Amino acid sequence: MTKHYSILPGRRYPPGASTTDEGVNFSIYSRHASGATLLLYADGSSDEPFQTIELDPELNHTFFSWHVLVVHLPPGTRYTWRLQGPYDPGGNGWMFDPQVDLVDPWARSVDARCWERAQRCRDGARAHDSIRGIVLADHYDWEGDQPLRIPSEDMIIYELHVGGFTRHPTSGARHPGSFLGLIEKIPYLQWLGITHVELMPVMAFDEQDVPEAVGGAGLSNYWGYSTHSFFAPHPGYCVDQEQQRDEFRDMVKAMHRAGIGVLLDVVFNHTAEGGRGGPVINFKGIGNETFYMLDADDPEQYLDFTGCGNTVNANHPFVARFIIDCLEYWVRDMHVDGFRFDLASALARDETGTPMHHPPVLWGIELSDVLAGSKIIAEAWDAAGLYHVGSFPGYRWMEWNGRYRDDLRGFMRGDKGRVDDIATRVAGSSDLYQANLRHPINSINFVTCHDGFTLADLVSYNQKRNAANHENNQDGCSHNLSWNCGVEGATDHRQILALRRRQAKNFMTILLLSQGIPMITAGDEMLRSADGNNNTWCQDNALGWIDWSLADQNAEMLHFVVGLIALRKRHRSLRRRHFLNDNDVDWYGTLGEAPAWGNAEAHELAFTLYGRDDGEPPLHVILNASRKAQTFALPTLKDWNWAIAVDTGAPQQRDLIQPERQQCIGARRWRVGAHSVLVLEGHAQATSSRSL
């Protein structure tokens, strides 16, 4: 491409590259830049731009924006910016460098084929090693699609990694590791019964952002918590680099047709530029002092509340607007159904890092009209000790309930004094949410997530095994509350293997019987293991992928989970927006007495959950986390009979019974095995009343 295009002054809004009838309007914000240059490239691998446009400070500069319209410029053109201005990182934090190509933070699509992170860190400016924005025309046909509006109480979230879900050869995907590959697995997701997928980061991230030792071992930033272009899909998940945005949209549209919502795991707490010594990609060269929290005494140092080298200055008015605009774009133009915010508590800090009581960015997200129907989920802590579980700013925000995870793990491995805790968690965590006028639907309940042991490893390892990450086993959390059931790691001991499988079923059963919103980690339903590695962030290989042969190898476990999801869906009593009252539930000890509240030696709990209307069968649930079988009294409900729906202590194939195969037991007492969960489903004969 050798043609040079004529230019017009353009306009400051909207930011980014937008097509018009005349051509393409480019606009970029920078408060302190004294000059701007737009570079146009034929493609992502071109060493030199085919046209360089120096912007006129009088014609192409309005307020804090630099802008130009390139007449008749075709879609598919790549572009970068260079900004001139003061370089004073130790004084005002300014890092302008007229030799450094910057990717547009508002780019809707990016090309990273020539990006060399190590080279950029070492040498600074090299034009042909830049990430480049791609000019897009927008003619996508949504065919009437809109974001879904599934009630929060009905949600069942399935957290997955787009690349790892179909990259293993056993996936059988025609387009492995991509958005299109994910479409191929929609029938599986429908069969499983989940309502939403929560996609680990899919905004364009730097796969090369790893420590030297990790990169030297041939590993990459696999999970993607290293975003540089927040408006763009990750090119690595796209088959056709010219169709990145449309491939993502195709995936969303296909999910919606299947009745499945799409949630994005978003990383606004830090960026791929890291701290001092990290590369200049975009924000540092545009407004370092605006976008990041800097040390007031030494502005060359970045305040780090994320463990990733920098912290986004999210409550600066412009940055807050950038974040909200970005989220609104993904809802309005990409039709996503909501977001999970990584290390969201970092977004509650001011520019000095001090926690704010009313952080503008979080309230702006909560109160946005465009986001009003979207799910917003906070990982309600950060890497510097700020912990907001139960107190995250705002009212609509859901929270990853870390207390639920820890209390359930502690109870199931037999820790003392957990009966009160597990009752509170199963009932929706009223201790965390009721006093501040929130509800069970504010709680995202989970046993595992991407960060930590898989479910299979949670019941197989007491200690993490992260040597493969080449960080001397220092990475990943050491406080796992796991139990290996008697032997560390792999074993062929039949009794231990049976106990591990039973414990895995116990976790899944309680999770799907709890008030609040359950989240399942992809692969747990088929007992995927990572060999004890609880931090596979850099393992873009079989260790971090879903091995689909496990669906056959552990088919019995997979069908068990499918049955549990179906049980949850047929009982509205498990899906309440409001907390339980005395008419909704009765709690029992082993013999029908009140539970052993406050008894550190107790490991048993039972409860009867009544239907939300007369036609809904009651459930009676018995949790036996002790190391011996226990006999439990069963409540007698007039005109109701009990039938076993779930018994994790029963032999395989008999531990979950579909309603049409259930048989009433007619007993007043029932012996429940050690480390087991029993669920009885009521079979109605007439209107019921309760007694014991």
SEMI-635502 format. One record per residue (C-alpha): y, z, x; residue in three letters. Coordinates in steps of 0.25 Angstrom, whole numbers, padded with zeros to 4 digits, always signed. Layout:
N
YZXALA ...
END
This chain:
692
+0000+0000+0000MET +0013-0005+0007THR +0022-0006-0005LYS +0034+0002-0005HIS +0039+0007-0019TYR +0053+0009-0023SER +0058+0023-0027ILE +0067+0030-0037LEU +0072+0044-0037PRO +0062+0049-0046GLY +0062+0063-0053ARG +0059+0077-0050ARG +0049+0079-0062TYR +0038+0079-0063PRO +0033+0083-0049PRO +0022+0075-0042GLY +0020+0060-0044ALA +0021+0055-0058SER +0020+0041-0062THR +0031+0034-0071THR +0033+0020-0076ASP +0042+0018-0064GLU +0032+0023-0053GLY +0029+0037-0048VAL +0038+0049-0047ASN +0036+0059-0036PHE +0042+0073-0036SER +0040+0085-0028ILE +0046+0099-0027TYR +0052+0105-0015SER +0063+0115-0015ARG +0067+0114-0001HIS +0063+0100+0004ALA +0075+0092+0009SER +0068+0079+0008GLY +0055+0072+0003ALA +0047+0060+0006THR +0036+0054-0003LEU +0025+0047+0005LEU +0016+0037-0003LEU +0002+0033+0002TYR -0007+0022-0002ALA -0019+0031-0003ASP -0024+0044+0002GLY -0029+0039+0016SER -0016+0032+0019SER -0011+0036+0033ASP +0004+0032+0030GLU +0012+0032+0017PRO +0015+0018+0012PHE +0029+0023+0007GLN +0037+0035+0011THR +0049+0039+0002ILE +0060+0047+0007GLU +0066+0054-0005LEU +0081+0055-0006ASP +0087+0069-0007PRO +0097+0064-0017GLU +0089+0055-0026LEU +0075+0061-0025ASN +0078+0076-0025HIS +0080+0084-0038THR +0081+0099-0037PHE +0069+0103-0029PHE +0061+0090-0031SER +0060+0077-0023TRP +0056+0065-0032HIS +0055+0050-0031VAL +0049+0039-0040LEU +0041+0028-0033VAL +0042+0015-0042VAL +0029+0009-0046HIS +0021+0017-0036LEU +0006+0016-0040PRO -0003+0027-0044PRO -0013+0031-0033GLY -0002+0032-0022THR -0003+0044-0013ARG +0009+0052-0009TYR +0014+0064-0002THR +0027+0071+0001TRP +0035+0075+0013ARG +0046+0085+0012LEU +0057+0088+0021GLN +0064+0101+0023GLY +0065+0114+0031PRO +0053+0119+0039TYR +0054+0134+0040ASP +0041+0141+0036PRO +0045+0154+0043GLY +0059+0155+0036GLY +0059+0149+0022ASN +0044+0144+0021GLY +0048+0130+0021TRP +0038+0120+0027MET +0044+0106+0025PHE +0039+0096+0034ASP +0043+0081+0032PRO +0030+0076+0040GLN +0020+0083+0030VAL +0014+0075+0019ASP +0013+0084+0006LEU +0005+0082-0006VAL +0012+0083-0019ASP +0009+0096-0026PRO +0010+0089-0039TRP +0001+0078-0036ALA -0009+0075-0047ARG -0019+0069-0037SER -0021+0070-0022VAL -0028+0063-0011ASP -0033+0072+0000ALA -0041+0062+0008ARG -0032+0063+0021CYS -0030+0078+0020TRP -0033+0085+0033GLU -0029+0100+0032ARG -0032+0104+0046ALA -0024+0092+0051GLN -0012+0096+0042ARG -0013+0111+0046CYS -0013+0107+0061ARG -0004+0095+0062ASP +0005+0096+0049GLY +0010+0082+0045ALA +0001+0071+0045ARG +0004+0061+0034ALA -0010+0056+0032HIS -0017+0069+0031ASP -0010+0073+0018SER -0015+0075+0004ILE -0008+0065-0005ARG -0004+0065-0020GLY -0009+0053-0028ILE +0000+0046-0038VAL -0007+0046-0052LEU -0005+0038-0064ALA -0009+0046-0077ASP -0016+0038-0087HIS -0028+0047-0090TYR -0034+0046-0104ASP -0038+0060-0109TRP -0044+0055-0121GLU -0038+0066-0130GLY -0043+0077-0120ASP -0036+0091-0120GLN -0038+0104-0113PRO -0049+0112-0121LEU -0045+0125-0129ARG -0057+0133-0128ILE -0055+0147-0132PRO -0055+0157-0120SER -0066+0166-0126GLU -0075+0154-0127ASP -0074+0150-0112MET -0085+0150-0103ILE -0080+0145-0089ILE -0088+0138-0078TYR -0082+0139-0065GLU -0086+0127-0056LEU -0082+0119-0043HIS -0080+0104-0046VAL -0085+0100-0033GLY -0097+0109-0032GLY -0101+0107-0046PHE -0107+0093-0044THR -0107+0091-0029ARG -0121+0095-0027HIS -0131+0084-0027PRO -0139+0090-0038THR -0127+0089-0047SER -0131+0075-0050GLY -0116+0071-0052ALA -0111+0057-0050ARG -0098+0062-0045HIS -0101+0075-0038PRO -0091+0086-0035GLY -0080+0080-0044SER -0073+0081-0057PHE -0082+0069-0062LEU -0094+0076-0057GLY -0090+0088-0065LEU -0090+0079-0078ILE -0104+0076-0075GLU -0108+0090-0077LYS -0101+0093-0090ILE -0114+0092-0098PRO -0119+0104-0089TYR -0107+0112-0092LEU -0108+0109-0107GLN -0123+0113-0107TRP -0119+0126-0099LEU -0109+0129-0110GLY -0097+0133-0102ILE -0083+0130-0108THR -0074+0128-0096HIS -0076+0124-0082VAL -0067+0131-0072GLU -0065+0121-0060LEU -0063+0127-0046MET -0051+0121-0040PRO -0049+0106-0043VAL -0034+0105-0039MET -0033+0097-0026ALA -0037+0107-0015PHE -0039+0106+0000ASP -0054+0105+0004GLU -0050+0107+0018GLN -0043+0121+0016ASP -0054+0129+0024VAL -0053+0138+0036PRO -0057+0131+0049GLU -0070+0137+0050ALA -0074+0133+0036VAL -0069+0119+0038GLY -0076+0118+0051GLY -0089+0121+0044ALA -0087+0109+0036GLY -0083+0117+0023LEU -0071+0114+0014SER -0063+0121+0003ASN -0073+0118-0008TYR -0068+0127-0019TRP -0054+0121-0019GLY -0045+0134-0019TYR -0035+0126-0010SER -0026+0118-0019THR -0015+0109-0014HIS -0013+0100-0026SER -0013+0107-0039PHE -0010+0095-0048PHE -0022+0087-0042ALA -0037+0087-0044PRO -0045+0089-0032HIS -0048+0075-0026PRO -0061+0080-0021GLY -0066+0081-0035TYR -0063+0067-0038CYS -0071+0055-0037VAL -0060+0044-0037ASP -0048+0049-0030GLN -0039+0040-0038GLU -0044+0047-0051GLN -0043+0062-0047GLN -0035+0066-0059ARG -0043+0058-0069ASP -0056+0063-0064GLU -0052+0077-0066PHE -0047+0073-0080ARG -0060+0066-0083ASP -0067+0079-0080MET -0058+0088-0089VAL -0059+0078-0100LYS -0074+0078-0099ALA -0075+0093-0099MET -0066+0094-0111HIS -0075+0084-0119ARG -0087+0093-0116ALA -0079+0105-0121GLY -0077+0111-0107ILE -0063+0116-0102GLY -0058+0114-0088VAL -0052+0126-0080LEU -0046+0124-0066LEU -0047+0134-0055ASP -0033+0133-0049VAL -0027+0138-0036VAL -0012+0141-0037PHE -0013+0153-0028ASN -0013+0146-0015HIS -0014+0132-0010THR -0021+0124+0001ALA -0009+0125+0010GLU -0014+0139+0015GLY -0005+0148+0023GLY +0002+0147+0036ARG -0005+0136+0044GLY -0010+0129+0031GLY -0007+0115+0029PRO +0006+0109+0022VAL +0000+0101+0010ILE +0011+0102-0001ASN +0017+0115-0005PHE +0020+0120+0009LYS +0028+0108+0012GLY +0035+0107-0002ILE +0039+0122-0004GLY +0031+0132+0005ASN +0041+0143+0001GLU +0040+0140-0014THR +0025+0138-0016PHE +0019+0149-0007TYR +0021+0164-0005MET +0027+0166+0009LEU +0029+0179+0017ASP +0043+0183+0016ALA +0044+0188+0030ASP +0036+0176+0036ASP +0037+0164+0027PRO +0027+0156+0036GLU +0016+0166+0030GLN +0010+0163+0017TYR +0007+0175+0008LEU -0008+0174+0005ASP -0013+0181-0008PHE -0024+0170-0010THR -0032+0171+0003GLY -0029+0156+0005CYS -0016+0157+0014GLY -0005+0155+0004ASN -0001+0160-0010THR +0006+0151-0020VAL +0020+0156-0024ASN +0016+0154-0038ALA +0027+0162-0045ASN +0038+0154-0038HIS +0045+0146-0050PRO +0042+0133-0045PHE +0027+0136-0040VAL +0024+0142-0054ALA +0029+0130-0061ARG +0021+0121-0051PHE +0008+0129-0055ILE +0011+0129-0070ILE +0014+0114-0070ASP +0001+0112-0062CYS -0007+0119-0072LEU +0000+0113-0084GLU -0003+0099-0077TYR -0018+0102-0077TRP -0018+0106-0091VAL -0009+0095-0097ARG -0013+0083-0088ASP -0027+0087-0084MET -0032+0095-0097HIS -0038+0107-0090VAL -0041+0119-0098ASP -0036+0130-0089GLY -0036+0136-0075PHE -0042+0147-0067ARG -0031+0152-0057PHE -0037+0156-0043ASP -0031+0169-0037LEU -0022+0169-0049ALA -0016+0183-0045SER -0009+0176-0033ALA -0001+0169-0044LEU +0005+0182-0049ALA +0012+0185-0035ARG +0027+0182-0032ASP +0032+0175-0019GLU +0030+0188-0011THR +0016+0190-0016GLY +0020+0201-0026THR +0012+0202-0039PRO +0021+0198-0051MET +0019+0205-0064HIS +0023+0192-0072HIS +0020+0180-0062PRO +0028+0168-0068PRO +0017+0158-0064VAL +0006+0165-0072LEU +0014+0167-0084TRP +0019+0153-0083GLY +0004+0149-0083ILE +0001+0158-0095GLU +0013+0153-0103LEU +0013+0138-0100SER +0012+0130-0113ASP +0004+0120-0106VAL -0006+0130-0102LEU -0007+0138-0115ALA -0020+0133-0118GLY -0026+0133-0104SER -0035+0144-0099LYS -0029+0152-0087ILE -0038+0160-0079ILE -0034+0169-0067ALA -0042+0173-0055GLU -0034+0186-0056ALA -0033+0190-0042TRP -0029+0185-0028ASP -0033+0187-0014ALA -0023+0198-0011ALA -0028+0208-0020GLY -0020+0205-0033LEU -0030+0207-0044TYR -0026+0204-0059HIS -0039+0204-0066VAL -0035+0210-0080GLY -0020+0209-0077SER -0017+0195-0073PHE -0003+0192-0078PRO -0002+0185-0091GLY -0011+0186-0104TYR -0018+0173-0105ARG -0024+0172-0091TRP -0039+0174-0090MET -0044+0181-0078GLU -0056+0180-0069TRP -0061+0194-0072ASN -0066+0199-0058GLY -0068+0212-0064ARG -0079+0206-0074TYR -0086+0199-0062ARG -0086+0212-0053ASP -0090+0221-0065ASP -0101+0212-0069LEU -0107+0210-0055ARG -0106+0225-0053GLY -0113+0229-0066PHE -0124+0218-0064MET -0128+0223-0050ARG -0129+0237-0055GLY -0116+0244-0050ASP -0114+0257-0055LYS -0103+0260-0066GLY -0102+0246-0071ARG -0106+0248-0086VAL -0091+0250-0091ASP -0086+0238-0083ASP -0097+0228-0088ILE -0094+0232-0102ALA -0079+0230-0100THR -0081+0216-0093ARG -0092+0211-0104VAL -0082+0215-0115ALA -0070+0207-0109GLY -0064+0216-0099SER -0054+0223-0108SER -0050+0233-0097ASP -0044+0221-0090LEU -0038+0213-0102TYR -0036+0221-0115GLN -0025+0230-0111ALA -0016+0218-0107ASN -0019+0211-0120LEU -0029+0201-0114ARG -0043+0198-0119HIS -0057+0195-0115PRO -0053+0181-0113ILE -0044+0184-0102ASN -0057+0188-0094SER -0064+0177-0086ILE -0078+0184-0084ASN -0086+0179-0072PHE -0097+0184-0063VAL -0096+0173-0052THR -0085+0163-0049CYS -0084+0153-0038HIS -0079+0164-0029ASP -0091+0173-0026GLY -0106+0173-0027PHE -0112+0163-0037THR -0120+0170-0048LEU -0133+0168-0040ALA -0128+0173-0027ASP -0121+0185-0035LEU -0135+0190-0038VAL -0141+0186-0024SER -0131+0191-0014TYR -0125+0204-0010ASN -0117+0198+0001GLN -0109+0184+0002LYS -0115+0174+0011ARG -0103+0165+0015ASN -0106+0161+0030ALA -0107+0147+0025ALA -0091+0147+0023ASN -0089+0149+0038HIS -0080+0161+0036GLU -0089+0172+0042ASN -0093+0177+0028ASN -0079+0183+0026GLN -0075+0174+0014ASP -0079+0177+0000GLY -0079+0190-0007CYS -0088+0201-0002SER -0087+0210-0015HIS -0097+0202-0024ASN -0104+0213-0032LEU -0116+0205-0031SER -0131+0209-0030TRP -0142+0202-0023ASN -0153+0208-0032CYS -0160+0213-0020GLY -0160+0202-0009VAL -0149+0195-0003GLU -0149+0180-0005GLY -0160+0171-0007ALA -0174+0177-0011THR -0187+0173-0017ASP -0189+0187-0023HIS -0193+0185-0037ARG -0188+0198-0043GLN -0174+0197-0036ILE -0173+0182-0040LEU -0175+0187-0054ALA -0165+0198-0054LEU -0155+0189-0048ARG -0157+0179-0059ARG -0156+0190-0069ARG -0143+0195-0063GLN -0137+0181-0064ALA -0141+0180-0079LYS -0135+0194-0081ASN -0122+0190-0075PHE -0121+0177-0083MET -0125+0185-0096THR -0115+0195-0095ILE -0104+0185-0091LEU -0107+0177-0104LEU -0108+0189-0113LEU -0094+0195-0108SER -0081+0194-0116GLN -0071+0185-0108GLY -0073+0172-0102ILE -0085+0169-0094PRO -0085+0161-0081MET -0097+0155-0075ILE -0098+0150-0060THR -0104+0136-0059ALA -0118+0137-0054GLY -0120+0151-0058ASP -0128+0146-0071GLU -0138+0140-0061MET -0138+0151-0051LEU -0131+0143-0040ARG -0131+0150-0026SER -0121+0149-0015ALA -0131+0156-0005ASP -0122+0169-0006GLY -0109+0162-0002ASN -0099+0168-0011ASN -0087+0159-0007ASN -0091+0145-0007THR -0077+0140-0006TRP -0080+0131+0006CYS -0094+0126+0002GLN -0093+0112-0003ASP -0108+0111-0002ASN -0121+0115-0009ALA -0117+0130-0007LEU -0105+0128-0016GLY -0110+0117-0026TRP -0118+0118-0038ILE -0133+0114-0036ASP -0137+0108-0049TRP -0152+0110-0046SER -0150+0124-0049LEU -0148+0121-0064ALA -0163+0117-0064ASP -0167+0128-0054GLN -0160+0139-0062ASN -0161+0132-0075ALA -0165+0145-0082GLU -0152+0152-0077MET -0144+0140-0081LEU -0150+0140-0095HIS -0148+0155-0096PHE -0133+0153-0093VAL -0132+0142-0104VAL -0138+0151-0114GLY -0128+0163-0111LEU -0116+0153-0113ILE -0122+0149-0126ALA -0124+0164-0130LEU -0109+0166-0127ARG -0105+0154-0135LYS -0113+0159-0147ARG -0107+0173-0147HIS -0092+0174-0150ARG -0093+0188-0148SER -0094+0185-0133LEU -0081+0177-0133ARG -0070+0186-0139ARG -0055+0185-0136ARG -0053+0200-0138HIS -0059+0212-0133PHE -0072+0219-0140LEU -0069+0230-0149ASN -0079+0240-0155ASP -0083+0231-0166ASN -0087+0220-0156ASP -0096+0228-0146VAL -0105+0240-0145ASP -0109+0245-0131TRP -0122+0253-0128TYR -0130+0259-0117GLY -0145+0258-0115THR -0149+0266-0127LEU -0138+0262-0137GLY -0128+0273-0133GLU -0114+0270-0127ALA -0115+0264-0113PRO -0114+0272-0101ALA -0099+0270-0099TRP -0095+0276-0086GLY -0109+0278-0081ASN -0110+0273-0067ALA -0125+0273-0068GLU -0126+0264-0080ALA -0130+0249-0079HIS -0132+0246-0093GLU -0124+0241-0105LEU -0126+0236-0119ALA -0117+0230-0129PHE -0118+0224-0143THR -0108+0213-0145LEU -0105+0210-0160TYR -0102+0196-0165GLY -0087+0192-0169ARG -0092+0189-0183ASP -0103+0192-0192ASP -0111+0180-0188GLY -0111+0182-0173GLU -0123+0189-0168PRO -0121+0202-0160PRO -0125+0203-0145LEU -0131+0215-0138HIS -0130+0214-0123VAL -0137+0224-0113ILE -0134+0224-0099LEU -0143+0231-0089ASN -0138+0231-0075ALA -0148+0242-0071SER -0160+0240-0062ARG -0170+0244-0072LYS -0173+0240-0086ALA -0167+0247-0097GLN -0170+0249-0112THR -0158+0247-0121PHE -0156+0250-0136ALA -0152+0239-0145LEU -0142+0240-0156PRO -0147+0238-0170THR -0138+0229-0178LEU -0141+0228-0193LYS -0145+0214-0197ASP -0145+0209-0182TRP -0157+0208-0173ASN -0157+0206-0158TRP -0163+0195-0150ALA -0163+0193-0135ILE -0153+0182-0131ALA -0152+0186-0116VAL -0161+0194-0107ASP -0158+0192-0092THR -0170+0201-0089GLY -0180+0192-0097ALA -0188+0181-0090PRO -0182+0168-0088GLN -0181+0159-0100GLN -0181+0171-0109ARG -0168+0178-0104ASP -0159+0169-0113LEU -0164+0166-0127ILE -0157+0156-0136GLN -0154+0161-0150PRO -0164+0152-0157GLU -0175+0159-0148ARG -0171+0173-0149GLN -0180+0183-0156GLN -0175+0196-0161CYS -0181+0208-0154ILE -0180+0219-0164GLY -0180+0230-0154ALA -0171+0243-0153ARG -0172+0244-0138ARG -0174+0233-0127TRP -0177+0234-0112ARG -0167+0227-0103VAL -0172+0223-0089GLY -0165+0228-0077ALA -0153+0219-0073HIS -0153+0212-0086SER -0144+0208-0098VAL -0150+0207-0112LEU -0142+0200-0123VAL -0147+0202-0138LEU -0141+0192-0148GLU -0141+0197-0163GLY -0148+0189-0174HIS -0141+0192-0187ALA -0148+0194-0200GLN -0136+0199-0208ALA -0123+0206-0206THR -0124+0216-0195SER -0119+0230-0193SER -0122+0238-0180ARG -0129+0251-0177SER -0137+0256-0165LEU 
END
